[in-house]
Amino acid sequence: MPGTDVTPPNAEPKTRRCHCVIAHPQDENEWARAQAALDNALATNDAQGVLLACMQLMQPCPTRDEQAAR
């Protein structure tokens, strides 16, 4: 599809990504989406959605912490 940026599967990513079972947000946009998902789950009484969003936002991420230490 024109206008989409597709990265080949064997290409090296531009930044190191989270490899945790529950992917943690790595930048402000991802953080905002996870926060919006938490807000939506709370508004709709989605207990599993709340759990997943909290796991994304609250757990320490070795990749994110390593980038901050640089």
All heavy atoms as a GROMACS GRO file, in nm:
protein
  529
    1MET      N    1   0.085  -0.116   0.000
    1MET     CA    2   0.000   0.000   0.000
    1MET      C    3   0.090   0.124   0.000
    1MET      O    4   0.184   0.132   0.080
    1MET     CB    5  -0.091   0.000   0.123
    1MET     CG    6  -0.189   0.114   0.121
    1MET     SD    7  -0.286   0.136   0.270
    1MET     CE    8  -0.384  -0.007   0.281
    2PRO      N    9   0.066   0.221  -0.087
    2PRO     CA   10   0.149   0.340  -0.092
    2PRO      C   11   0.142   0.420   0.038
    2PRO      O   12   0.036   0.432   0.100
    2PRO     CB   13   0.091   0.421  -0.207
    2PRO     CG   14   0.000   0.330  -0.281
    2PRO     CD   15  -0.035   0.218  -0.190
    3GLY      N   16   0.255   0.474   0.077
    3GLY     CA   17   0.258   0.558   0.196
    3GLY      C   18   0.282   0.483   0.326
    3GLY      O   19   0.291   0.544   0.431
    4THR      N   20   0.289   0.351   0.322
    4THR     CA   21   0.315   0.277   0.444
    4THR      C   22   0.462   0.242   0.451
    4THR      O   23   0.527   0.213   0.350
    4THR     CB   24   0.232   0.147   0.451
    4THR    OG1   25   0.263   0.067   0.338
    4THR    CG2   26   0.084   0.179   0.454
    5ASP      N   27   0.518   0.248   0.568
    5ASP     CA   28   0.659   0.217   0.589
    5ASP      C   29   0.670   0.075   0.640
    5ASP      O   30   0.635   0.046   0.754
    5ASP     CB   31   0.718   0.315   0.690
    5ASP     CG   32   0.868   0.296   0.707
    5ASP    OD1   33   0.930   0.239   0.616
    5ASP    OD2   34   0.920   0.338   0.811
    6VAL      N   35   0.714  -0.014   0.554
    6VAL     CA   36   0.725  -0.155   0.591
    6VAL      C   37   0.871  -0.190   0.609
    6VAL      O   38   0.954  -0.165   0.522
    6VAL     CB   39   0.662  -0.244   0.482
    6VAL    CG1   40   0.677  -0.390   0.517
    6VAL    CG2   41   0.517  -0.208   0.460
    7THR      N   42   0.904  -0.248   0.722
    7THR     CA   43   1.039  -0.291   0.751
    7THR      C   44   1.049  -0.441   0.726
    7THR      O   45   0.968  -0.517   0.778
    7THR     CB   46   1.075  -0.260   0.898
    7THR    OG1   47   1.053  -0.123   0.922
    7THR    CG2   48   1.219  -0.296   0.927
    8PRO      N   49   1.145  -0.486   0.648
    8PRO     CA   50   1.161  -0.629   0.627
    8PRO      C   51   1.187  -0.701   0.758
    8PRO      O   52   1.246  -0.643   0.850
    8PRO     CB   53   1.283  -0.640   0.534
    8PRO     CG   54   1.302  -0.504   0.477
    8PRO     CD   55   1.242  -0.407   0.574
    9PRO      N   56   1.144  -0.829   0.770
    9PRO     CA   57   1.159  -0.901   0.896
    9PRO      C   58   1.304  -0.914   0.942
    9PRO      O   59   1.331  -0.920   1.061
    9PRO     CB   60   1.099  -1.038   0.868
    9PRO     CG   61   1.046  -1.036   0.731
    9PRO     CD   62   1.080  -0.906   0.668
   10ASN      N   63   1.398  -0.919   0.850
   10ASN     CA   64   1.538  -0.937   0.891
   10ASN      C   65   1.612  -0.804   0.905
   10ASN      O   66   1.731  -0.803   0.932
   10ASN     CB   67   1.611  -1.027   0.791
   10ASN     CG   68   1.608  -0.971   0.650
   10ASN    OD1   69   1.542  -0.871   0.624
   10ASN    ND2   70   1.676  -1.038   0.560
   11ALA      N   71   1.544  -0.693   0.887
   11ALA     CA   72   1.609  -0.561   0.898
   11ALA      C   73   1.630  -0.526   1.045
   11ALA      O   74   1.552  -0.564   1.133
   11ALA     CB   75   1.523  -0.454   0.834
   12GLU      N   76   1.737  -0.455   1.072
   12GLU     CA   77   1.769  -0.412   1.208
   12GLU      C   78   1.678  -0.295   1.245
   12GLU      O   79   1.668  -0.199   1.169
   12GLU     CB   80   1.916  -0.369   1.213
   12GLU     CG   81   1.972  -0.358   1.351
   12GLU     CD   82   1.978  -0.491   1.424
   12GLU    OE1   83   1.996  -0.595   1.362
   12GLU    OE2   84   1.967  -0.488   1.547
   13PRO      N   85   1.608  -0.300   1.358
   13PRO     CA   86   1.523  -0.188   1.397
   13PRO      C   87   1.605  -0.064   1.428
   13PRO      O   88   1.722  -0.073   1.465
   13PRO     CB   89   1.450  -0.239   1.522
   13PRO     CG   90   1.533  -0.350   1.573
   13PRO     CD   91   1.607  -0.408   1.455
   14LYS      N   92   1.542   0.054   1.413
   14LYS     CA   93   1.611   0.179   1.437
   14LYS      C   94   1.647   0.195   1.584
   14LYS      O   95   1.751   0.248   1.618
   14LYS     CB   96   1.525   0.296   1.391
   14LYS     CG   97   1.504   0.298   1.241
   14LYS     CD   98   1.416   0.412   1.200
   14LYS     CE   99   1.390   0.407   1.051
   14LYS     NZ  100   1.298   0.510   1.008
   15THR      N  101   1.558   0.154   1.672
   15THR     CA  102   1.584   0.159   1.816
   15THR      C  103   1.557   0.022   1.874
   15THR      O  104   1.482  -0.057   1.817
   15THR     CB  105   1.494   0.262   1.886
   15THR    OG1  106   1.358   0.225   1.865
   15THR    CG2  107   1.518   0.402   1.834
   16ARG      N  108   1.617  -0.005   1.986
   16ARG     CA  109   1.595  -0.134   2.051
   16ARG      C  110   1.454  -0.140   2.106
   16ARG      O  111   1.408  -0.047   2.172
   16ARG     CB  112   1.698  -0.152   2.162
   16ARG     CG  113   1.695  -0.288   2.219
   16ARG     CD  114   1.814  -0.311   2.304
   16ARG     NE  115   1.795  -0.436   2.373
   16ARG     CZ  116   1.877  -0.483   2.463
   16ARG    NH1  117   1.983  -0.415   2.494
   16ARG    NH2  118   1.852  -0.596   2.522
   17ARG      N  119   1.382  -0.247   2.081
   17ARG     CA  120   1.244  -0.264   2.124
   17ARG      C  121   1.237  -0.352   2.247
   17ARG      O  122   1.328  -0.429   2.276
   17ARG     CB  123   1.161  -0.328   2.012
   17ARG     CG  124   1.164  -0.252   1.882
   17ARG     CD  125   1.117  -0.110   1.891
   17ARG     NE  126   0.979  -0.106   1.936
   17ARG     CZ  127   0.919   0.002   1.979
   17ARG    NH1  128   0.982   0.115   1.984
   17ARG    NH2  129   0.795  -0.001   2.019
   18CYS      N  130   1.127  -0.340   2.317
   18CYS     CA  131   1.100  -0.421   2.436
   18CYS      C  132   1.075  -0.566   2.394
   18CYS      O  133   0.999  -0.592   2.302
   18CYS     CB  134   0.978  -0.364   2.509
   18CYS     SG  135   0.926  -0.462   2.649
   19HIS      N  136   1.140  -0.659   2.463
   19HIS     CA  137   1.122  -0.801   2.434
   19HIS      C  138   1.051  -0.873   2.549
   19HIS      O  139   1.058  -0.994   2.559
   19HIS     CB  140   1.257  -0.867   2.407
   19HIS     CG  141   1.324  -0.813   2.286
   19HIS    ND1  142   1.277  -0.835   2.159
   19HIS    CD2  143   1.432  -0.734   2.272
   19HIS    CE1  144   1.355  -0.774   2.072
   19HIS    NE2  145   1.450  -0.712   2.140
   20CYS      N  146   0.986  -0.797   2.636
   20CYS     CA  147   0.912  -0.856   2.747
   20CYS      C  148   0.784  -0.923   2.695
   20CYS      O  149   0.738  -0.895   2.585
   20CYS     CB  150   0.875  -0.748   2.848
   20CYS     SG  151   1.018  -0.664   2.919
   21VAL      N  152   0.727  -1.013   2.774
   21VAL     CA  153   0.603  -1.080   2.734
   21VAL      C  154   0.492  -0.978   2.713
   21VAL      O  155   0.419  -0.985   2.614
   21VAL     CB  156   0.562  -1.185   2.842
   21VAL    CG1  157   0.427  -1.244   2.810
   21VAL    CG2  158   0.668  -1.293   2.852
   22ILE      N  159   0.480  -0.882   2.800
   22ILE     CA  160   0.388  -0.770   2.783
   22ILE      C  161   0.473  -0.652   2.738
   22ILE      O  162   0.556  -0.602   2.813
   22ILE     CB  163   0.315  -0.735   2.915
   22ILE    CG1  164   0.238  -0.854   2.970
   22ILE    CG2  165   0.224  -0.616   2.895
   22ILE    CD1  166   0.123  -0.901   2.885
   23ALA      N  167   0.455  -0.609   2.614
   23ALA     CA  168   0.539  -0.503   2.557
   23ALA      C  169   0.516  -0.370   2.629
   23ALA      O  170   0.402  -0.327   2.646
   23ALA     CB  171   0.510  -0.487   2.409
   24HIS      N  172   0.622  -0.310   2.674
   24HIS     CA  173   0.616  -0.182   2.743
   24HIS      C  174   0.631  -0.068   2.643
   24HIS      O  175   0.702  -0.081   2.545
   24HIS     CB  176   0.728  -0.173   2.847
   24HIS     CG  177   0.718  -0.276   2.952
   24HIS    ND1  178   0.794  -0.391   2.951
   24HIS    CD2  179   0.639  -0.284   3.061
   24HIS    CE1  180   0.761  -0.465   3.056
   24HIS    NE2  181   0.668  -0.402   3.125
   25PRO      N  182   0.567   0.044   2.670
   25PRO     CA  183   0.582   0.160   2.580
   25PRO      C  184   0.726   0.210   2.582
   25PRO      O  185   0.788   0.218   2.688
   25PRO     CB  186   0.486   0.265   2.636
   25PRO     CG  187   0.434   0.212   2.764
   25PRO     CD  188   0.475   0.072   2.780
   26GLN      N  189   0.778   0.243   2.464
   26GLN     CA  190   0.916   0.287   2.452
   26GLN      C  191   0.929   0.436   2.422
   26GLN      O  192   1.038   0.490   2.428
   26GLN     CB  193   0.986   0.207   2.342
   26GLN     CG  194   0.994   0.060   2.372
   26GLN     CD  195   1.077   0.028   2.495
   26GLN    OE1  196   1.189   0.074   2.506
   26GLN    NE2  197   1.020  -0.048   2.586
   27ASP      N  198   0.818   0.501   2.387
   27ASP     CA  199   0.823   0.645   2.361
   27ASP      C  200   0.692   0.709   2.407
   27ASP      O  201   0.603   0.640   2.457
   27ASP     CB  202   0.851   0.675   2.213
   27ASP     CG  203   0.747   0.617   2.119
   27ASP    OD1  204   0.632   0.592   2.160
   27ASP    OD2  205   0.780   0.597   2.001
   28GLU      N  206   0.684   0.838   2.394
   28GLU     CA  207   0.568   0.912   2.445
   28GLU      C  208   0.438   0.873   2.375
   28GLU      O  209   0.332   0.867   2.438
   28GLU     CB  210   0.592   1.063   2.432
   28GLU     CG  211   0.706   1.114   2.518
   28GLU     CD  212   0.682   1.089   2.666
   28GLU    OE1  213   0.568   1.106   2.714
   28GLU    OE2  214   0.778   1.052   2.734
   29ASN      N  215   0.442   0.845   2.244
   29ASN     CA  216   0.321   0.807   2.171
   29ASN      C  217   0.268   0.673   2.220
   29ASN      O  218   0.148   0.656   2.240
   29ASN     CB  219   0.347   0.802   2.021
   29ASN     CG  220   0.370   0.938   1.962
   29ASN    OD1  221   0.321   1.038   2.014
   29ASN    ND2  222   0.446   0.943   1.854
   30GLU      N  223   0.357   0.577   2.237
   30GLU     CA  224   0.315   0.446   2.287
   30GLU      C  225   0.263   0.457   2.430
   30GLU      O  226   0.169   0.388   2.468
   30GLU     CB  227   0.431   0.347   2.280
   30GLU     CG  228   0.468   0.308   2.139
   30GLU     CD  229   0.586   0.213   2.133
   30GLU    OE1  230   0.634   0.170   2.239
   30GLU    OE2  231   0.629   0.182   2.022
   31TRP      N  232   0.326   0.542   2.510
   31TRP     CA  233   0.282   0.562   2.648
   31TRP      C  234   0.140   0.620   2.649
   31TRP      O  235   0.055   0.576   2.726
   31TRP     CB  236   0.378   0.655   2.722
   31TRP     CG  237   0.348   0.664   2.868
   31TRP    CD1  238   0.262   0.751   2.927
   31TRP    CD2  239   0.396   0.580   2.972
   31TRP    NE1  240   0.257   0.728   3.062
   31TRP    CE2  241   0.339   0.623   3.092
   31TRP    CE3  242   0.484   0.473   2.974
   31TRP    CZ2  243   0.366   0.562   3.213
   31TRP    CZ3  244   0.511   0.414   3.095
   31TRP    CH2  245   0.453   0.459   3.213
   32ALA      N  246   0.113   0.717   2.562
   32ALA     CA  247  -0.019   0.778   2.554
   32ALA      C  248  -0.124   0.676   2.510
   32ALA      O  249  -0.237   0.676   2.562
   32ALA     CB  250  -0.017   0.897   2.459
   33ARG      N  251  -0.089   0.588   2.416
   33ARG     CA  252  -0.184   0.486   2.372
   33ARG      C  253  -0.214   0.386   2.485
   33ARG      O  254  -0.328   0.345   2.503
   33ARG     CB  255  -0.132   0.412   2.250
   33ARG     CG  256  -0.150   0.493   2.123
   33ARG     CD  257  -0.111   0.413   2.004
   33ARG     NE  258   0.035   0.408   2.006
   33ARG     CZ  259   0.108   0.338   1.922
   33ARG    NH1  260   0.053   0.262   1.833
   33ARG    NH2  261   0.240   0.341   1.930
   34ALA      N  262  -0.112   0.347   2.561
   34ALA     CA  263  -0.134   0.255   2.673
   34ALA      C  264  -0.220   0.322   2.781
   34ALA      O  265  -0.308   0.259   2.840
   34ALA     CB  266  -0.002   0.209   2.731
   35GLN      N  267  -0.196   0.450   2.806
   35GLN     CA  268  -0.277   0.524   2.904
   35GLN      C  269  -0.422   0.536   2.857
   35GLN      O  270  -0.515   0.520   2.935
   35GLN     CB  271  -0.218   0.663   2.928
   35GLN     CG  272  -0.290   0.742   3.034
   35GLN     CD  273  -0.281   0.678   3.172
   35GLN    OE1  274  -0.173   0.641   3.215
   35GLN    NE2  275  -0.392   0.665   3.240
   36ALA      N  276  -0.442   0.560   2.726
   36ALA     CA  277  -0.577   0.568   2.670
   36ALA      C  278  -0.647   0.432   2.680
   36ALA      O  279  -0.767   0.426   2.708
   36ALA     CB  280  -0.572   0.615   2.526
   37ALA      N  281  -0.572   0.325   2.659
   37ALA     CA  282  -0.630   0.191   2.672
   37ALA      C  283  -0.671   0.164   2.817
   37ALA      O  284  -0.778   0.105   2.842
   37ALA     CB  285  -0.529   0.085   2.627
   38LEU      N  286  -0.591   0.210   2.912
   38LEU     CA  287  -0.627   0.195   3.054
   38LEU      C  288  -0.753   0.276   3.086
   38LEU      O  289  -0.844   0.225   3.151
   38LEU     CB  290  -0.512   0.239   3.143
   38LEU     CG  291  -0.539   0.238   3.294
   38LEU    CD1  292  -0.577   0.099   3.341
   38LEU    CD2  293  -0.419   0.291   3.369
   39ASP      N  294  -0.758   0.400   3.038
   39ASP     CA  295  -0.876   0.483   3.063
   39ASP      C  296  -1.001   0.420   3.003
   39ASP      O  297  -1.107   0.419   3.066
   39ASP     CB  298  -0.855   0.623   3.004
   39ASP     CG  299  -0.745   0.699   3.075
   39ASP    OD1  300  -0.710   0.662   3.189
   39ASP    OD2  301  -0.692   0.795   3.014
   40ASN      N  302  -0.990   0.365   2.883
   40ASN     CA  303  -1.103   0.301   2.818
   40ASN      C  304  -1.146   0.176   2.894
   40ASN      O  305  -1.266   0.152   2.914
   40ASN     CB  306  -1.069   0.266   2.673
   40ASN     CG  307  -1.185   0.204   2.601
   40ASN    OD1  308  -1.297   0.251   2.611
   40ASN    ND2  309  -1.158   0.098   2.527
   41ALA      N  310  -1.050   0.097   2.938
   41ALA     CA  311  -1.082  -0.025   3.013
   41ALA      C  312  -1.152   0.009   3.145
   41ALA      O  313  -1.245  -0.059   3.186
   41ALA     CB  314  -0.955  -0.107   3.038
   42LEU      N  315  -1.107   0.115   3.211
   42LEU     CA  316  -1.173   0.157   3.335
   42LEU      C  317  -1.314   0.206   3.309
   42LEU      O  318  -1.406   0.177   3.386
   42LEU     CB  319  -1.090   0.267   3.403
   42LEU     CG  320  -0.958   0.222   3.466
   42LEU    CD1  321  -0.875   0.342   3.506
   42LEU    CD2  322  -0.984   0.132   3.585
   43ALA      N  323  -1.333   0.278   3.198
   43ALA     CA  324  -1.465   0.333   3.166
   43ALA      C  325  -1.564   0.224   3.128
   43ALA      O  326  -1.684   0.237   3.153
   43ALA     CB  327  -1.454   0.434   3.053
   44THR      N  328  -1.515   0.114   3.070
   44THR     CA  329  -1.604   0.007   3.025
   44THR      C  330  -1.607  -0.112   3.120
   44THR      O  331  -1.665  -0.216   3.087
   44THR     CB  332  -1.562  -0.041   2.885
   44THR    OG1  333  -1.427  -0.088   2.890
   44THR    CG2  334  -1.575   0.070   2.782
   45ASN      N  335  -1.544  -0.098   3.236
   45ASN     CA  336  -1.538  -0.207   3.335
   45ASN      C  337  -1.477  -0.334   3.278
   45ASN      O  338  -1.525  -0.445   3.304
   45ASN     CB  339  -1.676  -0.235   3.394
   45ASN     CG  340  -1.726  -0.121   3.477
   45ASN    OD1  341  -1.648  -0.053   3.542
   45ASN    ND2  342  -1.857  -0.098   3.473
   46ASP      N  343  -1.371  -0.320   3.200
   46ASP     CA  344  -1.300  -0.432   3.140
   46ASP      C  345  -1.183  -0.469   3.231
   46ASP      O  346  -1.075  -0.411   3.223
   46ASP     CB  347  -1.251  -0.392   3.000
   46ASP     CG  348  -1.174  -0.504   2.931
   46ASP    OD1  349  -1.167  -0.616   2.984
   46ASP    OD2  350  -1.121  -0.477   2.821
   47ALA      N  351  -1.205  -0.565   3.319
   47ALA     CA  352  -1.104  -0.601   3.419
   47ALA      C  353  -0.976  -0.653   3.355
   47ALA      O  354  -0.866  -0.619   3.399
   47ALA     CB  355  -1.160  -0.705   3.515
   48GLN      N  356  -0.986  -0.733   3.251
   48GLN     CA  357  -0.866  -0.786   3.186
   48GLN      C  358  -0.792  -0.676   3.111
   48GLN      O  359  -0.668  -0.675   3.107
   48GLN     CB  360  -0.903  -0.902   3.095
   48GLN     CG  361  -0.953  -1.020   3.177
   48GLN     CD  362  -1.013  -1.128   3.092
   48GLN    OE1  363  -1.051  -1.107   2.978
   48GLN    NE2  364  -1.024  -1.247   3.150
   49GLY      N  365  -0.865  -0.582   3.051
   49GLY     CA  366  -0.801  -0.469   2.986
   49GLY      C  367  -0.725  -0.382   3.085
   49GLY      O  368  -0.617  -0.334   3.056
   50VAL      N  369  -0.785  -0.363   3.204
   50VAL     CA  370  -0.717  -0.287   3.310
   50VAL      C  371  -0.588  -0.357   3.350
   50VAL      O  372  -0.483  -0.294   3.363
   50VAL     CB  373  -0.809  -0.266   3.432
   50VAL    CG1  374  -0.732  -0.210   3.549
   50VAL    CG2  375  -0.926  -0.176   3.396
   51LEU      N  376  -0.595  -0.488   3.366
   51LEU     CA  377  -0.477  -0.566   3.405
   51LEU      C  378  -0.366  -0.553   3.302
   51LEU      O  379  -0.251  -0.526   3.336
   51LEU     CB  380  -0.515  -0.713   3.425
   51LEU     CG  381  -0.401  -0.808   3.459
   51LEU    CD1  382  -0.341  -0.774   3.593
   51LEU    CD2  383  -0.450  -0.951   3.457
   52LEU      N  384  -0.399  -0.571   3.175
   52LEU     CA  385  -0.298  -0.562   3.070
   52LEU      C  386  -0.238  -0.422   3.060
   52LEU      O  387  -0.116  -0.407   3.048
   52LEU     CB  388  -0.357  -0.603   2.936
   52LEU     CG  389  -0.385  -0.752   2.920
   52LEU    CD1  390  -0.456  -0.779   2.789
   52LEU    CD2  391  -0.257  -0.832   2.929
   53ALA      N  392  -0.322  -0.320   3.064
   53ALA     CA  393  -0.272  -0.183   3.055
   53ALA      C  394  -0.182  -0.150   3.174
   53ALA      O  395  -0.078  -0.086   3.159
   53ALA     CB  396  -0.388  -0.085   3.044
   54CYS      N  397  -0.222  -0.195   3.292
   54CYS     CA  398  -0.138  -0.170   3.411
   54CYS      C  399  -0.005  -0.242   3.400
   54CYS      O  400   0.099  -0.188   3.438
   54CYS     CB  401  -0.211  -0.213   3.537
   54CYS     SG  402  -0.342  -0.100   3.586
   55MET      N  403  -0.006  -0.364   3.346
   55MET     CA  404   0.119  -0.438   3.329
   55MET      C  405   0.211  -0.366   3.231
   55MET      O  406   0.332  -0.361   3.251
   55MET     CB  407   0.091  -0.580   3.284
   55MET     CG  408   0.030  -0.666   3.392
   55MET     SD  409  -0.017  -0.830   3.336
   55MET     CE  410   0.143  -0.902   3.312
   56GLN      N  411   0.154  -0.305   3.127
   56GLN     CA  412   0.236  -0.230   3.033
   56GLN      C  413   0.295  -0.107   3.098
   56GLN      O  414   0.411  -0.073   3.076
   56GLN     CB  415   0.152  -0.185   2.913
   56GLN     CG  416   0.126  -0.292   2.812
   56GLN     CD  417   0.051  -0.236   2.694
   56GLN    OE1  418  -0.049  -0.167   2.710
   56GLN    NE2  419   0.099  -0.266   2.576
   57LEU      N  420   0.216  -0.038   3.177
   57LEU     CA  421   0.258   0.091   3.231
   57LEU      C  422   0.342   0.079   3.358
   57LEU      O  423   0.424   0.167   3.386
   57LEU     CB  424   0.135   0.179   3.259
   57LEU     CG  425   0.057   0.221   3.135
   57LEU    CD1  426  -0.074   0.286   3.176
   57LEU    CD2  427   0.140   0.312   3.048
   58MET      N  428   0.323  -0.025   3.437
   58MET     CA  429   0.383  -0.030   3.569
   58MET      C  430   0.508  -0.116   3.582
   58MET      O  431   0.591  -0.088   3.666
   58MET     CB  432   0.280  -0.079   3.671
   58MET     CG  433   0.157   0.006   3.676
   58MET     SD  434   0.192   0.175   3.719
   58MET     CE  435   0.129   0.179   3.883
   59GLN      N  436   0.524  -0.216   3.503
   59GLN     CA  437   0.636  -0.307   3.520
   59GLN      C  438   0.766  -0.243   3.473
   59GLN      O  439   0.766  -0.169   3.375
   59GLN     CB  440   0.613  -0.436   3.440
   59GLN     CG  441   0.498  -0.518   3.492
   59GLN     CD  442   0.524  -0.572   3.630
   59GLN    OE1  443   0.634  -0.612   3.662
   59GLN    NE2  444   0.423  -0.575   3.713
   60PRO      N  445   0.877  -0.268   3.540
   60PRO     CA  446   1.005  -0.217   3.490
   60PRO      C  447   1.042  -0.289   3.361
   60PRO      O  448   1.016  -0.408   3.345
   60PRO     CB  449   1.103  -0.249   3.602
   60PRO     CG  450   1.041  -0.360   3.677
   60PRO     CD  451   0.892  -0.344   3.663
   61CYS      N  452   1.101  -0.217   3.268
   61CYS     CA  453   1.142  -0.273   3.140
   61CYS      C  454   1.293  -0.259   3.126
   61CYS      O  455   1.344  -0.147   3.127
   61CYS     CB  456   1.070  -0.201   3.026
   61CYS     SG  457   1.122  -0.259   2.864
   62PRO      N  458   1.366  -0.368   3.112
   62PRO     CA  459   1.512  -0.359   3.099
   62PRO      C  460   1.554  -0.275   2.978
   62PRO      O  461   1.652  -0.201   2.985
   62PRO     CB  462   1.557  -0.504   3.083
   62PRO     CG  463   1.442  -0.588   3.117
   62PRO     CD  464   1.319  -0.505   3.109
   63THR      N  465   1.482  -0.284   2.868
   63THR     CA  466   1.517  -0.207   2.750
   63THR      C  467   1.499  -0.059   2.774
   63THR      O  468   1.585   0.022   2.742
   63THR     CB  469   1.431  -0.251   2.630
   63THR    OG1  470   1.450  -0.390   2.609
   63THR    CG2  471   1.469  -0.176   2.505
   64ARG      N  472   1.386  -0.021   2.832
   64ARG     CA  473   1.358   0.121   2.858
   64ARG      C  474   1.457   0.176   2.959
   64ARG      O  475   1.509   0.286   2.943
   64ARG     CB  476   1.215   0.137   2.908
   64ARG     CG  477   1.175   0.281   2.928
   64ARG     CD  478   1.030   0.294   2.969
   64ARG     NE  479   1.004   0.219   3.090
   64ARG     CZ  480   0.890   0.153   3.113
   64ARG    NH1  481   0.793   0.153   3.028
   64ARG    NH2  482   0.873   0.088   3.226
   65ASP      N  483   1.487   0.099   3.063
   65ASP     CA  484   1.582   0.145   3.166
   65ASP      C  485   1.723   0.156   3.110
   65ASP      O  486   1.798   0.245   3.146
   65ASP     CB  487   1.580   0.050   3.285
   65ASP     CG  488   1.445   0.049   3.355
   65ASP    OD1  489   1.366   0.145   3.335
   65ASP    OD2  490   1.417  -0.049   3.426
   66GLU      N  491   1.760   0.067   3.017
   66GLU     CA  492   1.892   0.072   2.956
   66GLU      C  493   1.906   0.198   2.870
   66GLU      O  494   2.009   0.263   2.873
   66GLU     CB  495   1.914  -0.052   2.869
   66GLU     CG  496   2.047  -0.053   2.796
   66GLU     CD  497   2.061  -0.176   2.711
   66GLU    OE1  498   2.051  -0.287   2.764
   66GLU    OE2  499   2.080  -0.160   2.589
   67GLN      N  500   1.801   0.235   2.796
   67GLN     CA  501   1.806   0.354   2.713
   67GLN      C  502   1.817   0.480   2.799
   67GLN      O  503   1.885   0.574   2.764
   67GLN     CB  504   1.682   0.363   2.625
   67GLN     CG  505   1.682   0.262   2.513
   67GLN     CD  506   1.555   0.266   2.432
   67GLN    OE1  507   1.460   0.334   2.467
   67GLN    NE2  508   1.553   0.196   2.322
   68ALA      N  509   1.751   0.481   2.914
   68ALA     CA  510   1.755   0.596   3.001
   68ALA      C  511   1.892   0.613   3.064
   68ALA      O  512   1.935   0.724   3.094
   68ALA     CB  513   1.648   0.583   3.110
   69ALA      N  514   1.963   0.502   3.084
   69ALA     CA  515   2.093   0.507   3.149
   69ALA      C  516   2.203   0.560   3.056
   69ALA      O  517   2.307   0.602   3.100
   69ALA     CB  518   2.132   0.368   3.199
   70ARG      N  519   2.177   0.557   2.926
   70ARG     CA  520   2.279   0.602   2.829
   70ARG      C  521   2.298   0.748   2.831
   70ARG      O  522   2.246   0.836   2.854
   70ARG     CB  523   2.240   0.559   2.689
   70ARG     CG  524   2.257   0.412   2.670
   70ARG     CD  525   2.230   0.375   2.529
   70ARG     NE  526   2.247   0.234   2.512
   70ARG     CZ  527   2.222   0.170   2.402
   70ARG    NH1  528   2.179   0.234   2.298
   70ARG    NH2  529   2.241   0.042   2.394
   0.00000   0.00000   0.00000
